[in-house]
Amino acid sequence: MTMSESSFWHVYIIKCSDKKLYVGIAKDVDKRVELHNKGLACRFTKYRKPVTLIYKEQHSSKSEARNRELEIKGYCKQKKLELVDGRSFDG
């Protein structure tokens, strides 16, 4: 992580071994994914290892990232995958 990246918050999506998706926020996404893979990040991913990072977007504040996280968590799985693929969709 570069110095400039450390001042930002990121929303990320990981795909678990059972194909379920998890959405979270972190300043250091790589470190957070590593914790998910060690079973130390959260209960949801603890028994769904390994996980793979499939998406991340940068935000200037924690509150902005948290709001976006909640928005994405409200999406159905297909809409999350469309976001990951960069396809447009109707809200």
Jmol script that loads the backbone (N, CA, C; Angstrom):
load data "model"
ATOM      1  N   MET A   1       0.852  -1.177   0.000  1.00  0.00           N
ATOM      2  CA  MET A   1       0.000   0.000   0.000  1.00  0.00           C
ATOM      3  C   MET A   1       0.896   1.237   0.000  1.00  0.00           C
ATOM      4  N   THR A   2       0.645   2.152  -0.908  1.00  0.00           N
ATOM      5  CA  THR A   2       1.442   3.366  -0.967  1.00  0.00           C
ATOM      6  C   THR A   2       0.953   4.364   0.067  1.00  0.00           C
ATOM      7  N   MET A   3       1.745   5.375   0.303  1.00  0.00           N
ATOM      8  CA  MET A   3       1.367   6.401   1.282  1.00  0.00           C
ATOM      9  C   MET A   3       0.052   7.067   0.901  1.00  0.00           C
ATOM     10  N   SER A   4      -0.153   7.357  -0.378  1.00  0.00           N
ATOM     11  CA  SER A   4      -1.383   8.034  -0.783  1.00  0.00           C
ATOM     12  C   SER A   4      -2.603   7.138  -0.581  1.00  0.00           C
ATOM     13  N   GLU A   5      -2.462   5.839  -0.800  1.00  0.00           N
ATOM     14  CA  GLU A   5      -3.579   4.913  -0.597  1.00  0.00           C
ATOM     15  C   GLU A   5      -3.955   4.817   0.874  1.00  0.00           C
ATOM     16  N   SER A   6      -2.995   5.002   1.783  1.00  0.00           N
ATOM     17  CA  SER A   6      -3.264   4.832   3.196  1.00  0.00           C
ATOM     18  C   SER A   6      -4.195   5.903   3.746  1.00  0.00           C
ATOM     19  N   SER A   7      -4.361   7.003   3.035  1.00  0.00           N
ATOM     20  CA  SER A   7      -5.254   8.056   3.511  1.00  0.00           C
ATOM     21  C   SER A   7      -6.692   7.832   3.053  1.00  0.00           C
ATOM     22  N   PHE A   8      -6.931   6.810   2.265  1.00  0.00           N
ATOM     23  CA  PHE A   8      -8.267   6.523   1.749  1.00  0.00           C
ATOM     24  C   PHE A   8      -8.873   5.290   2.403  1.00  0.00           C
ATOM     25  N   TRP A   9     -10.183   5.234   2.378  1.00  0.00           N
ATOM     26  CA  TRP A   9     -10.922   4.042   2.769  1.00  0.00           C
ATOM     27  C   TRP A   9     -11.395   3.359   1.500  1.00  0.00           C
ATOM     28  N   HIS A  10     -11.542   2.057   1.551  1.00  0.00           N
ATOM     29  CA  HIS A  10     -11.975   1.284   0.390  1.00  0.00           C
ATOM     30  C   HIS A  10     -13.164   0.408   0.752  1.00  0.00           C
ATOM     31  N   VAL A  11     -14.069   0.273  -0.198  1.00  0.00           N
ATOM     32  CA  VAL A  11     -15.127  -0.729  -0.125  1.00  0.00           C
ATOM     33  C   VAL A  11     -14.616  -1.888  -0.961  1.00  0.00           C
ATOM     34  N   TYR A  12     -14.767  -3.103  -0.447  1.00  0.00           N
ATOM     35  CA  TYR A  12     -14.272  -4.260  -1.192  1.00  0.00           C
ATOM     36  C   TYR A  12     -15.310  -5.370  -1.196  1.00  0.00           C
ATOM     37  N   ILE A  13     -15.201  -6.213  -2.206  1.00  0.00           N
ATOM     38  CA  ILE A  13     -16.040  -7.416  -2.302  1.00  0.00           C
ATOM     39  C   ILE A  13     -15.097  -8.595  -2.459  1.00  0.00           C
ATOM     40  N   ILE A  14     -15.324  -9.606  -1.636  1.00  0.00           N
ATOM     41  CA  ILE A  14     -14.566 -10.846  -1.771  1.00  0.00           C
ATOM     42  C   ILE A  14     -15.530 -11.981  -2.078  1.00  0.00           C
ATOM     43  N   LYS A  15     -15.016 -12.940  -2.837  1.00  0.00           N
ATOM     44  CA  LYS A  15     -15.786 -14.147  -3.131  1.00  0.00           C
ATOM     45  C   LYS A  15     -15.234 -15.259  -2.262  1.00  0.00           C
ATOM     46  N   CYS A  16     -16.127 -15.913  -1.540  1.00  0.00           N
ATOM     47  CA  CYS A  16     -15.732 -16.996  -0.642  1.00  0.00           C
ATOM     48  C   CYS A  16     -15.671 -18.326  -1.390  1.00  0.00           C
ATOM     49  N   SER A  17     -15.113 -19.330  -0.755  1.00  0.00           N
ATOM     50  CA  SER A  17     -14.960 -20.645  -1.381  1.00  0.00           C
ATOM     51  C   SER A  17     -16.302 -21.269  -1.748  1.00  0.00           C
ATOM     52  N   ASP A  18     -17.376 -20.887  -1.043  1.00  0.00           N
ATOM     53  CA  ASP A  18     -18.706 -21.416  -1.361  1.00  0.00           C
ATOM     54  C   ASP A  18     -19.474 -20.514  -2.330  1.00  0.00           C
ATOM     55  N   LYS A  19     -18.764 -19.572  -2.970  1.00  0.00           N
ATOM     56  CA  LYS A  19     -19.293 -18.641  -3.975  1.00  0.00           C
ATOM     57  C   LYS A  19     -20.129 -17.503  -3.385  1.00  0.00           C
ATOM     58  N   LYS A  20     -20.254 -17.446  -2.065  1.00  0.00           N
ATOM     59  CA  LYS A  20     -20.960 -16.320  -1.442  1.00  0.00           C
ATOM     60  C   LYS A  20     -20.066 -15.086  -1.512  1.00  0.00           C
ATOM     61  N   LEU A  21     -20.698 -13.916  -1.537  1.00  0.00           N
ATOM     62  CA  LEU A  21     -19.970 -12.659  -1.607  1.00  0.00           C
ATOM     63  C   LEU A  21     -20.037 -11.941  -0.267  1.00  0.00           C
ATOM     64  N   TYR A  22     -18.950 -11.283   0.079  1.00  0.00           N
ATOM     65  CA  TYR A  22     -18.884 -10.506   1.314  1.00  0.00           C
ATOM     66  C   TYR A  22     -18.442  -9.101   0.955  1.00  0.00           C
ATOM     67  N   VAL A  23     -19.120  -8.102   1.497  1.00  0.00           N
ATOM     68  CA  VAL A  23     -18.794  -6.701   1.254  1.00  0.00           C
ATOM     69  C   VAL A  23     -18.301  -6.088   2.562  1.00  0.00           C
ATOM     70  N   GLY A  24     -17.185  -5.366   2.503  1.00  0.00           N
ATOM     71  CA  GLY A  24     -16.654  -4.732   3.693  1.00  0.00           C
ATOM     72  C   GLY A  24     -15.913  -3.455   3.349  1.00  0.00           C
ATOM     73  N   ILE A  25     -15.367  -2.800   4.384  1.00  0.00           N
ATOM     74  CA  ILE A  25     -14.539  -1.614   4.181  1.00  0.00           C
ATOM     75  C   ILE A  25     -13.225  -1.800   4.931  1.00  0.00           C
ATOM     76  N   ALA A  26     -12.201  -1.152   4.432  1.00  0.00           N
ATOM     77  CA  ALA A  26     -10.887  -1.213   5.080  1.00  0.00           C
ATOM     78  C   ALA A  26      -9.993  -0.131   4.511  1.00  0.00           C
ATOM     79  N   LYS A  27      -9.013   0.256   5.290  1.00  0.00           N
ATOM     80  CA  LYS A  27      -7.977   1.162   4.776  1.00  0.00           C
ATOM     81  C   LYS A  27      -6.949   0.352   3.971  1.00  0.00           C
ATOM     82  N   ASP A  28      -6.582  -0.802   4.474  1.00  0.00           N
ATOM     83  CA  ASP A  28      -5.614  -1.675   3.804  1.00  0.00           C
ATOM     84  C   ASP A  28      -6.339  -2.957   3.393  1.00  0.00           C
ATOM     85  N   VAL A  29      -6.826  -2.993   2.175  1.00  0.00           N
ATOM     86  CA  VAL A  29      -7.643  -4.117   1.709  1.00  0.00           C
ATOM     87  C   VAL A  29      -6.838  -5.413   1.658  1.00  0.00           C
ATOM     88  N   ASP A  30      -5.598  -5.337   1.195  1.00  0.00           N
ATOM     89  CA  ASP A  30      -4.782  -6.554   1.109  1.00  0.00           C
ATOM     90  C   ASP A  30      -4.607  -7.199   2.486  1.00  0.00           C
ATOM     91  N   LYS A  31      -4.329  -6.374   3.486  1.00  0.00           N
ATOM     92  CA  LYS A  31      -4.168  -6.893   4.843  1.00  0.00           C
ATOM     93  C   LYS A  31      -5.488  -7.471   5.359  1.00  0.00           C
ATOM     94  N   ARG A  32      -6.594  -6.800   5.036  1.00  0.00           N
ATOM     95  CA  ARG A  32      -7.906  -7.273   5.484  1.00  0.00           C
ATOM     96  C   ARG A  32      -8.247  -8.618   4.833  1.00  0.00           C
ATOM     97  N   VAL A  33      -7.962  -8.771   3.551  1.00  0.00           N
ATOM     98  CA  VAL A  33      -8.211 -10.040   2.860  1.00  0.00           C
ATOM     99  C   VAL A  33      -7.351 -11.138   3.482  1.00  0.00           C
ATOM    100  N   GLU A  34      -6.126 -10.801   3.817  1.00  0.00           N
ATOM    101  CA  GLU A  34      -5.238 -11.762   4.493  1.00  0.00           C
ATOM    102  C   GLU A  34      -5.861 -12.224   5.816  1.00  0.00           C
ATOM    103  N   LEU A  35      -6.438 -11.291   6.575  1.00  0.00           N
ATOM    104  CA  LEU A  35      -7.099 -11.649   7.832  1.00  0.00           C
ATOM    105  C   LEU A  35      -8.320 -12.539   7.582  1.00  0.00           C
ATOM    106  N   HIS A  36      -9.083 -12.239   6.526  1.00  0.00           N
ATOM    107  CA  HIS A  36     -10.217 -13.095   6.161  1.00  0.00           C
ATOM    108  C   HIS A  36      -9.719 -14.518   5.891  1.00  0.00           C
ATOM    109  N   ASN A  37      -8.621 -14.634   5.155  1.00  0.00           N
ATOM    110  CA  ASN A  37      -8.091 -15.958   4.807  1.00  0.00           C
ATOM    111  C   ASN A  37      -7.485 -16.698   5.992  1.00  0.00           C
ATOM    112  N   LYS A  38      -7.144 -15.972   7.042  1.00  0.00           N
ATOM    113  CA  LYS A  38      -6.649 -16.603   8.268  1.00  0.00           C
ATOM    114  C   LYS A  38      -7.790 -16.920   9.229  1.00  0.00           C
ATOM    115  N   GLY A  39      -9.016 -16.522   8.852  1.00  0.00           N
ATOM    116  CA  GLY A  39     -10.171 -16.766   9.711  1.00  0.00           C
ATOM    117  C   GLY A  39     -10.280 -15.781  10.860  1.00  0.00           C
ATOM    118  N   LEU A  40      -9.619 -14.635  10.752  1.00  0.00           N
ATOM    119  CA  LEU A  40      -9.563 -13.677  11.849  1.00  0.00           C
ATOM    120  C   LEU A  40     -10.346 -12.391  11.599  1.00  0.00           C
ATOM    121  N   ALA A  41     -10.993 -12.257  10.446  1.00  0.00           N
ATOM    122  CA  ALA A  41     -11.637 -10.987  10.110  1.00  0.00           C
ATOM    123  C   ALA A  41     -13.087 -10.915  10.587  1.00  0.00           C
ATOM    124  N   CYS A  42     -13.860 -11.944  10.322  1.00  0.00           N
ATOM    125  CA  CYS A  42     -15.272 -11.922  10.727  1.00  0.00           C
ATOM    126  C   CYS A  42     -15.830 -13.341  10.703  1.00  0.00           C
ATOM    127  N   ARG A  43     -16.954 -13.509  11.359  1.00  0.00           N
ATOM    128  CA  ARG A  43     -17.582 -14.828  11.451  1.00  0.00           C
ATOM    129  C   ARG A  43     -18.058 -15.332  10.081  1.00  0.00           C
ATOM    130  N   PHE A  44     -18.568 -14.409   9.234  1.00  0.00           N
ATOM    131  CA  PHE A  44     -19.120 -14.806   7.936  1.00  0.00           C
ATOM    132  C   PHE A  44     -18.089 -15.547   7.086  1.00  0.00           C
ATOM    133  N   THR A  45     -16.856 -15.061   7.063  1.00  0.00           N
ATOM    134  CA  THR A  45     -15.836 -15.663   6.198  1.00  0.00           C
ATOM    135  C   THR A  45     -14.979 -16.722   6.898  1.00  0.00           C
ATOM    136  N   LYS A  46     -15.115 -16.848   8.208  1.00  0.00           N
ATOM    137  CA  LYS A  46     -14.242 -17.739   8.972  1.00  0.00           C
ATOM    138  C   LYS A  46     -14.218 -19.172   8.434  1.00  0.00           C
ATOM    139  N   TYR A  47     -15.375 -19.686   8.047  1.00  0.00           N
ATOM    140  CA  TYR A  47     -15.451 -21.066   7.559  1.00  0.00           C
ATOM    141  C   TYR A  47     -15.707 -21.128   6.057  1.00  0.00           C
ATOM    142  N   ARG A  48     -15.464 -20.037   5.365  1.00  0.00           N
ATOM    143  CA  ARG A  48     -15.669 -19.976   3.918  1.00  0.00           C
ATOM    144  C   ARG A  48     -14.354 -19.684   3.192  1.00  0.00           C
ATOM    145  N   LYS A  49     -13.240 -20.051   3.801  1.00  0.00           N
ATOM    146  CA  LYS A  49     -11.924 -19.805   3.214  1.00  0.00           C
ATOM    147  C   LYS A  49     -11.635 -20.841   2.137  1.00  0.00           C
ATOM    148  N   PRO A  50     -10.795 -20.515   1.159  1.00  0.00           N
ATOM    149  CA  PRO A  50     -10.157 -19.223   0.965  1.00  0.00           C
ATOM    150  C   PRO A  50     -11.108 -18.210   0.314  1.00  0.00           C
ATOM    151  N   VAL A  51     -10.790 -16.945   0.506  1.00  0.00           N
ATOM    152  CA  VAL A  51     -11.549 -15.876  -0.127  1.00  0.00           C
ATOM    153  C   VAL A  51     -10.663 -15.194  -1.155  1.00  0.00           C
ATOM    154  N   THR A  52     -11.297 -14.595  -2.158  1.00  0.00           N
ATOM    155  CA  THR A  52     -10.574 -13.918  -3.226  1.00  0.00           C
ATOM    156  C   THR A  52     -11.138 -12.515  -3.401  1.00  0.00           C
ATOM    157  N   LEU A  53     -10.270 -11.534  -3.436  1.00  0.00           N
ATOM    158  CA  LEU A  53     -10.691 -10.168  -3.694  1.00  0.00           C
ATOM    159  C   LEU A  53     -11.139 -10.045  -5.144  1.00  0.00           C
ATOM    160  N   ILE A  54     -12.374  -9.564  -5.364  1.00  0.00           N
ATOM    161  CA  ILE A  54     -12.864  -9.426  -6.738  1.00  0.00           C
ATOM    162  C   ILE A  54     -13.220  -7.987  -7.094  1.00  0.00           C
ATOM    163  N   TYR A  55     -13.232  -7.081  -6.087  1.00  0.00           N
ATOM    164  CA  TYR A  55     -13.612  -5.704  -6.373  1.00  0.00           C
ATOM    165  C   TYR A  55     -13.162  -4.806  -5.232  1.00  0.00           C
ATOM    166  N   LYS A  56     -12.750  -3.579  -5.590  1.00  0.00           N
ATOM    167  CA  LYS A  56     -12.523  -2.560  -4.560  1.00  0.00           C
ATOM    168  C   LYS A  56     -12.687  -1.189  -5.194  1.00  0.00           C
ATOM    169  N   GLU A  57     -13.185  -0.270  -4.398  1.00  0.00           N
ATOM    170  CA  GLU A  57     -13.310   1.113  -4.839  1.00  0.00           C
ATOM    171  C   GLU A  57     -12.861   2.025  -3.699  1.00  0.00           C
ATOM    172  N   GLN A  58     -12.298   3.150  -4.067  1.00  0.00           N
ATOM    173  CA  GLN A  58     -11.673   4.072  -3.112  1.00  0.00           C
ATOM    174  C   GLN A  58     -12.628   5.193  -2.720  1.00  0.00           C
ATOM    175  N   HIS A  59     -12.582   5.567  -1.439  1.00  0.00           N
ATOM    176  CA  HIS A  59     -13.393   6.676  -0.924  1.00  0.00           C
ATOM    177  C   HIS A  59     -12.539   7.556  -0.022  1.00  0.00           C
ATOM    178  N   SER A  60     -12.904   8.831   0.052  1.00  0.00           N
ATOM    179  CA  SER A  60     -12.073   9.789   0.790  1.00  0.00           C
ATOM    180  C   SER A  60     -12.298   9.780   2.296  1.00  0.00           C
ATOM    181  N   SER A  61     -13.397   9.162   2.758  1.00  0.00           N
ATOM    182  CA  SER A  61     -13.641   9.121   4.200  1.00  0.00           C
ATOM    183  C   SER A  61     -14.271   7.796   4.603  1.00  0.00           C
ATOM    184  N   LYS A  62     -14.155   7.485   5.891  1.00  0.00           N
ATOM    185  CA  LYS A  62     -14.750   6.258   6.408  1.00  0.00           C
ATOM    186  C   LYS A  62     -16.264   6.300   6.266  1.00  0.00           C
ATOM    187  N   SER A  63     -16.876   7.440   6.541  1.00  0.00           N
ATOM    188  CA  SER A  63     -18.338   7.522   6.455  1.00  0.00           C
ATOM    189  C   SER A  63     -18.821   7.353   5.014  1.00  0.00           C
ATOM    190  N   GLU A  64     -18.088   7.897   4.066  1.00  0.00           N
ATOM    191  CA  GLU A  64     -18.436   7.721   2.653  1.00  0.00           C
ATOM    192  C   GLU A  64     -18.338   6.241   2.268  1.00  0.00           C
ATOM    193  N   ALA A  65     -17.268   5.597   2.700  1.00  0.00           N
ATOM    194  CA  ALA A  65     -17.088   4.171   2.411  1.00  0.00           C
ATOM    195  C   ALA A  65     -18.171   3.335   3.087  1.00  0.00           C
ATOM    196  N   ARG A  66     -18.507   3.651   4.327  1.00  0.00           N
ATOM    197  CA  ARG A  66     -19.534   2.900   5.059  1.00  0.00           C
ATOM    198  C   ARG A  66     -20.896   3.037   4.373  1.00  0.00           C
ATOM    199  N   ASN A  67     -21.232   4.242   3.933  1.00  0.00           N
ATOM    200  CA  ASN A  67     -22.501   4.442   3.227  1.00  0.00           C
ATOM    201  C   ASN A  67     -22.546   3.641   1.935  1.00  0.00           C
ATOM    202  N   ARG A  68     -21.440   3.632   1.205  1.00  0.00           N
ATOM    203  CA  ARG A  68     -21.380   2.865  -0.047  1.00  0.00           C
ATOM    204  C   ARG A  68     -21.440   1.366   0.246  1.00  0.00           C
ATOM    205  N   GLU A  69     -20.771   0.925   1.312  1.00  0.00           N
ATOM    206  CA  GLU A  69     -20.821  -0.480   1.716  1.00  0.00           C
ATOM    207  C   GLU A  69     -22.274  -0.900   1.962  1.00  0.00           C
ATOM    208  N   LEU A  70     -23.000  -0.088   2.702  1.00  0.00           N
ATOM    209  CA  LEU A  70     -24.399  -0.410   3.005  1.00  0.00           C
ATOM    210  C   LEU A  70     -25.245  -0.443   1.742  1.00  0.00           C
ATOM    211  N   GLU A  71     -24.958   0.477   0.819  1.00  0.00           N
ATOM    212  CA  GLU A  71     -25.674   0.480  -0.457  1.00  0.00           C
ATOM    213  C   GLU A  71     -25.433  -0.827  -1.216  1.00  0.00           C
ATOM    214  N   ILE A  72     -24.167  -1.218  -1.319  1.00  0.00           N
ATOM    215  CA  ILE A  72     -23.819  -2.440  -2.061  1.00  0.00           C
ATOM    216  C   ILE A  72     -24.366  -3.678  -1.351  1.00  0.00           C
ATOM    217  N   LYS A  73     -24.331  -3.697  -0.022  1.00  0.00           N
ATOM    218  CA  LYS A  73     -24.879  -4.836   0.716  1.00  0.00           C
ATOM    219  C   LYS A  73     -26.361  -5.029   0.428  1.00  0.00           C
ATOM    220  N   GLY A  74     -27.049  -3.959   0.059  1.00  0.00           N
ATOM    221  CA  GLY A  74     -28.465  -4.047  -0.279  1.00  0.00           C
ATOM    222  C   GLY A  74     -28.721  -4.610  -1.665  1.00  0.00           C
ATOM    223  N   TYR A  75     -27.690  -4.725  -2.474  1.00  0.00           N
ATOM    224  CA  TYR A  75     -27.835  -5.274  -3.820  1.00  0.00           C
ATOM    225  C   TYR A  75     -28.031  -6.788  -3.760  1.00  0.00           C
ATOM    226  N   CYS A  76     -28.755  -7.319  -4.742  1.00  0.00           N
ATOM    227  CA  CYS A  76     -28.822  -8.778  -4.890  1.00  0.00           C
ATOM    228  C   CYS A  76     -27.462  -9.244  -5.426  1.00  0.00           C
ATOM    229  N   LYS A  77     -27.213 -10.536  -5.356  1.00  0.00           N
ATOM    230  CA  LYS A  77     -25.919 -11.074  -5.786  1.00  0.00           C
ATOM    231  C   LYS A  77     -25.633 -10.728  -7.248  1.00  0.00           C
ATOM    232  N   GLN A  78     -26.633 -10.832  -8.107  1.00  0.00           N
ATOM    233  CA  GLN A  78     -26.436 -10.546  -9.527  1.00  0.00           C
ATOM    234  C   GLN A  78     -26.003  -9.095  -9.739  1.00  0.00           C
ATOM    235  N   LYS A  79     -26.609  -8.184  -9.017  1.00  0.00           N
ATOM    236  CA  LYS A  79     -26.255  -6.768  -9.155  1.00  0.00           C
ATOM    237  C   LYS A  79     -24.837  -6.516  -8.652  1.00  0.00           C
ATOM    238  N   LYS A  80     -24.432  -7.203  -7.591  1.00  0.00           N
ATOM    239  CA  LYS A  80     -23.053  -7.085  -7.102  1.00  0.00           C
ATOM    240  C   LYS A  80     -22.083  -7.579  -8.172  1.00  0.00           C
ATOM    241  N   LEU A  81     -22.405  -8.695  -8.806  1.00  0.00           N
ATOM    242  CA  LEU A  81     -21.530  -9.241  -9.847  1.00  0.00           C
ATOM    243  C   LEU A  81     -21.477  -8.322 -11.058  1.00  0.00           C
ATOM    244  N   GLU A  82     -22.582  -7.654 -11.383  1.00  0.00           N
ATOM    245  CA  GLU A  82     -22.584  -6.685 -12.478  1.00  0.00           C
ATOM    246  C   GLU A  82     -21.683  -5.505 -12.135  1.00  0.00           C
ATOM    247  N   LEU A  83     -21.684  -5.075 -10.874  1.00  0.00           N
ATOM    248  CA  LEU A  83     -20.790  -4.018 -10.428  1.00  0.00           C
ATOM    249  C   LEU A  83     -19.341  -4.460 -10.608  1.00  0.00           C
ATOM    250  N   VAL A  84     -19.040  -5.657 -10.195  1.00  0.00           N
ATOM    251  CA  VAL A  84     -17.687  -6.220 -10.319  1.00  0.00           C
ATOM    252  C   VAL A  84     -17.264  -6.270 -11.776  1.00  0.00           C
ATOM    253  N   ASP A  85     -18.179  -6.669 -12.646  1.00  0.00           N
ATOM    254  CA  ASP A  85     -17.878  -6.783 -14.073  1.00  0.00           C
ATOM    255  C   ASP A  85     -17.853  -5.441 -14.794  1.00  0.00           C
ATOM    256  N   GLY A  86     -18.285  -4.380 -14.089  1.00  0.00           N
ATOM    257  CA  GLY A  86     -18.267  -3.054 -14.699  1.00  0.00           C
ATOM    258  C   GLY A  86     -19.427  -2.798 -15.633  1.00  0.00           C
ATOM    259  N   ARG A  87     -20.426  -3.660 -15.583  1.00  0.00           N
ATOM    260  CA  ARG A  87     -21.589  -3.461 -16.424  1.00  0.00           C
ATOM    261  C   ARG A  87     -22.529  -2.468 -15.758  1.00  0.00           C
ATOM    262  N   SER A  88     -23.262  -1.751 -16.561  1.00  0.00           N
ATOM    263  CA  SER A  88     -24.238  -0.809 -16.004  1.00  0.00           C
ATOM    264  C   SER A  88     -25.516  -1.561 -15.644  1.00  0.00           C
ATOM    265  N   PHE A  89     -26.241  -0.998 -14.708  1.00  0.00           N
ATOM    266  CA  PHE A  89     -27.505  -1.604 -14.282  1.00  0.00           C
ATOM    267  C   PHE A  89     -28.404  -0.496 -13.765  1.00  0.00           C
ATOM    268  N   ASP A  90     -29.687  -0.779 -13.701  1.00  0.00           N
ATOM    269  CA  ASP A  90     -30.646   0.182 -13.180  1.00  0.00           C
ATOM    270  C   ASP A  90     -30.778  -0.019 -11.698  1.00  0.00           C
ATOM    271  N   GLY A  91     -30.776   1.098 -10.940  1.00  0.00           N
ATOM    272  CA  GLY A  91     -30.807   1.071  -9.500  1.00  0.00           C
ATOM    273  C   GLY A  91     -32.033   0.487  -8.908  1.00  0.00           C
TER     274      GLY A  91
END
end "model"
wireframe off; spacefill off
backbone 0.3
color backbone group
